[in-house]
């Protein structure tokens, strides 16, 4: 049954629809795998009994001809800051450790409507404010490709779960790279949709200007299927209004030959470890062989945008937490508390200046992207650091892990563009390396088509990590 837990939604759903695979059988196989891999610490809560009831309901509906679509009967997990009715939603924190949500978040609601089976709630960096998922309250989450390595964050439990075969789908959130970083470090697919494509109603905020909800999956096709289910307007989140939702899965069949691809070749985007550079160059060769036209481009104002994005996330996160920081500082982990306190010292003038930079960047990036189908760069400049590691070597100097990991992804949150990370090989230590495609606003169809074409031309999405050691 090991093969079953590593199959894609597209594969599983075909068998479920025809009756060749029972949702109950699939769920029990995944639950056994979750138990086998407990040492990875990918879950905060496993909703096994409720999931069994949902799987039985799905099986009955499908047998009666009431098939809802490709997610019907598929086990999914959610980052534990996405509300799920009747289930605790901790945000990876001590402060909310016993909070039980009274209603589903919009994204959870839409997954239920699609017939998905909720498997549980994934581990995360405390309040999503970090990139290691080394959580002081629930323990570190481990990377399936190297259990002494971080899975990335803040959606690290989601990335580890999908990579290890603990369900084919997880929803994460991405504020400064927190879907794409764990996707890259764990060797799976991570999609950050356009800002406003997916409702954030019922998702605990980190930074309302920069927060996005997106899936982590085994394949690009699976990411398209999940996006189809969760995208669309929601009056409870006004940023989603006024959009139409195309058929993302159908768009995968669109030919990308002769499409123009901007290769981010400015100095800012060229800082990467040698093993990442080697895999990136090989990926560019594959894209060229597929008939895409590669052109070197320079991202506008990357350093300025990065600084402004940092100011926005610090200020907005601190405004959410201000009361708790003053009244319950001892209930935070040291790294989260330090960042929140930094945000409290930002002035209104600094915040407004950062938002002015963002408004300027939105105009510039629209013009910059117009000639290109997508942009391409590595997702992270290094592969997964060790748990507890403070710095990484980059461009001949030691750089703090958080800054290195967010370097190539945070800018895309700042301008709200869609982006996807797909596996593109392995580094010197046998750890996954991610390739990031960046699309035009509300053009996930083209983004997914290019990523799918690359994925189908390479073997990386078929690789599986070893089972974790028994002693974990």
Secondary structure, 3 states (H helix, E strand, C coil): CHHHHCCCHHHHHHHHHHCCCCHHHHHHHHHHHHHHCHHHCCEEEECHHHHHHHHHHHHHHHHCCCCCCCCCCCEEEEECCECCCCCECCCCCCCCCCCECCCCCHHHHHHHHCCCEEEEEECCCHHHCCCCCEECCCEECEECCEEEEECCCCCHHHHHHHHHCCCCEEEEEECCCCCHHHHHHHCCEEEECCCCCECCCCECCCCCCCCEEEEEECCHHHHHHHHHHHECCCCCCHHHCCCCCCCHHHHCCCCCCCCEEEEECCCHHHCCCHHHHHHHHHHHHHHHHCCCEEEEECCCCHHHHHHHHHHHHHHHHHHHHHHHHHHCHHHCCHHHHHHHHHHHCCCHHHHHHHHHHHHHHHHHHHHHHCCCCEEEEECCCCCCCECCCCEEEECCEEEEHHHHHHCCCHHHHHHCCCEEEEEEEECCCCCEEEEEEEECCCCHHHHHHHHHHHHHCCCHHHCCCCCCCCCC
